[in-house]
Amino acid sequence: MSKGRTTLEVGSDGVAIITIINPPVNSLSIDVLYSLKENYEQSLNRNDVKAIVVTGAKGKFSGGFDISAFGDVQGGKREQPKVGYISIEVITDTLEGAKKPSVAAIDGLALGGGLEVAMACHARISTKGAQLGLPELQLGVIPGFGGTQRLPRLVGLTKALEMMLLSKPIKAEEANALGLVDALVPQNELISTARRWALDIYECRRPWVRSLYRTDKLEPLGEAREILKFARAQAKKQAANLNHPLVCIDAIEEGIVSGPRTGLWKEANAFQELLFSDTCKSLVHVFFSQRATSKVPGATDLGLVPRKVQKVAIIGGGLMGSGIATALILSNYPVILKEVNEKFLQAGIERIKANLKSRVKKGKMTEEKFERTLSLLTGALDYEKFKEVDLVIEAVIENVSLKQQIFSELEKYCGPHCVLATNTSTIDLNLIGDKTKSKDRIIGAHFFSPAHIMPLLEIVRTDKTSPQTIVDLLEVGKNIKKTAIVVGNCTGFAVNRMFFPYSQSALLLVDRGMDVYRIDRACTKFGMPMGPFRLADLVGFGVAVATGMQYLEHFPERTYKSMLVPLMLEDKRIGEASKIGFYKYDNKRKASPDAEITKYIQKSREIAGFTPDPVLLKLGDKDIVEMVFFPVVNEACRVLAEGIAVKSSDLDIASIFGMGFPPYRGGVMFWADSFGTKYIHSKLEQWTKQYGDFFKPCAYLAERAARGISLSAPINDAKARL
């Protein structure tokens, strides 16, 4: 049986209804596209069919091309149609070029290939609130079914570029105003309106429009070229390492300059080439890995249903607590914010207000929605109302005895069903829950700052955390639009532990003679939002030293201890907050290099007993990136070996959403596999001999290198082969 199909039903009015069926979003698998062509041809050959309506089953037109087919084609598991077959023979010649008119009846969503099919129809009717867009660039490819040619002709060049380059869908109301959609109707009138519209075209009462050949929305050639030139400059600035946005612009330009049919061939050939690019493979990996984080062995595979969380309490209204509260009320969770006194409570509420006001200022929220959202927040100075809550998230300072006291109190005041979570980023959960009896409902809910913006939620389970507690928190994470990964309990958990060598390797390189700014430039050029030293400034040196001490205590054999940051702290350089750290900052927080740091670097080198290493001074950007990131990969291997993370793809998602690792490289482990375990192991061995045990490869990596097993191979498979 094929995975997807289309059905054909001909009414007494002579309108053929072709329905796309491929749950959950009616994606366009190869089977669906072949079936669509077959039913189209049948409709064209039947004398009782005057016109055609294309729609999708169960309230969704189509979510686009079936992404799982990308992996099959890339891996050689499935043969793909010849280049241009779908775009030109099926979509253009069979659908758009048909001798009978067709209308797309859009409900729910028409994204990617779904919208491209709709644009090839001769009119489009939509329900209100439906989403339309071409988000293919998110997967490292360009629209491949004629989108680069038809969208500019339907909405104009500027809007089409915005929708494609930013992968930005629009609502049906805007699509209607732009001319992408011809009419908006209630859902119960969608098919009947589309039928009438198709018959009106057939009977010449409405225009028969082939989108591919429209020119009325296109700017004159000279103006169009200026718009495209500006788009190219922006694309290079926003994504210097990416080629496919420029390829998309080239395909659009080809159609404008040489005609749409030539543009279609340019698009088809470019799509084919991009499909096999490293960028596409990486982004498809990220797409599926992000969805796989919700599958947690021993929790989500037991048939448990998440309990409904009606109300949440947050303890602590500081930066993290207020951010978490903001994320919750934005998703319609009523929140109680508890603080120790009125002054702190008001400060916390003001922070939440400021977070919401920022959304109003950016046009993402109306004043009315602001008031409605804020009304979900209640302040408290005691635990009296905590009996009403289903989830508590503690977000106070990193103090063990304080947290222990809070959790003892929570056990007295909260119901026995209430999930007790902590936002700690470093403290052992067993220590926090040491004085409680309810160890099965204690769990980590580690948000990243700013909590209402950063997309990752690290859910930390102990050996005693119940599967039900994990399932409940996963559901809350989903509802507040976070990507949640479930990890085990250890110092730094998964994300911070995996990335502690990021700054330490950089400090080692500086102590050995390398320039601070050279390292940061290499890392940002690679695709990181900021290098390790700019990141240290942002986080603050106080935090950096405190967390560094944690790693020194727990992993002394592989923690590099540099005196550079403590020396700078002594002189009241604490990072961006003091406007001076590794960089100096103006009033707009713009960073610029500071020659003053040379004296601290020299002193740090003297204490360490190092002189600049001429070999390191000659390293290129690629070598610097490897020396900074291979220790991160090494630590990630330990995280997997200890069972802190279940699968390497979870660490890929953690690196992207928690630390800003470039998604177009697939995440830290996927990227590492592009080198191979043998190469990484040999490099770490070489650096261990030259620079010490900080670089020493762990047993897990050594075993995989010896057997030629990738880091992404499932742990059980690797063990079987070892």
Salt bridges, closest charged atoms under 4 A:
ASP13 OD2 - ARG195 NE 2.88
ASP31 OD1 - ARG78 NH2 3.60
GLU41 OE2 - LYS37 NZ 2.53
ASP48 OD2 - ARG46 NH2 2.86
ASP66 OD2 - LYS3 NZ 3.54
GLU89 OE2 - LYS82 NZ 3.15
ASP93 OD1 - ARG261 NH1 2.87
GLU96 OE1 - ARG150 NH2 2.75
GLU162 OE2 - LYS159 NZ 2.99
GLU162 OE2 - LYS168 NZ 3.56
GLU174 OE2 - LYS159 NZ 2.73
ASP200 OD1 - ARG205 NH2 2.79
ASP200 OD2 - ARG206 NE 3.41
GLU203 OE1 - ARG205 NH2 2.55
ASP216 OD2 - ARG214 NH2 3.00
ASP250 OD1 - ARG232 NH2 2.85
GLU253 OE2 - ARG225 NE 3.52
GLU253 OE1 - ARG232 NH2 2.65
GLU350 OE2 - LYS353 NZ 3.60
GLU367 OE2 - LYS357 NZ 3.35
GLU368 OE2 - ARG372 NH1 3.33
GLU384 OE2 - LYS387 NZ 3.77
GLU388 OE1 - LYS311 NZ 2.76
ASP390 OD1 - HIS417 NE2 2.83
GLU394 OE2 - LYS403 NZ 2.51
GLU398 OE1 - LYS403 NZ 3.26
GLU409 OE2 - LYS412 NZ 3.53
GLU458 OE1 - HIS446 ND1 2.77
ASP472 OD2 - ARG307 NH2 2.60
GLU475 OE1 - LYS478 NZ 3.80
GLU557 OE2 - ARG558 NH1 2.59
GLU576 OE1 - ARG534 NH2 2.90
GLU576 OE2 - ARG589 NE 2.49
ASP594 OD2 - ARG573 NH2 2.68
GLU596 OE1 - LYS599 NZ 3.40
ASP621 OD1 - ARG518 NH2 3.55
ASP621 OD2 - LYS525 NZ 3.16
GLU626 OE2 - LYS622 NZ 2.50
GLU635 OE2 - ARG497 NE 2.85
GLU635 OE1 - ARG558 NE 2.74
GLU635 OE1 - ARG638 NH1 2.97
GLU642 OE2 - ARG497 NH2 2.80
ASP650 OD1 - LYS647 NZ 3.31
ASP652 OD2 - HIS285 NE2 2.78
GLU685 OE2 - HIS681 NE2 3.62
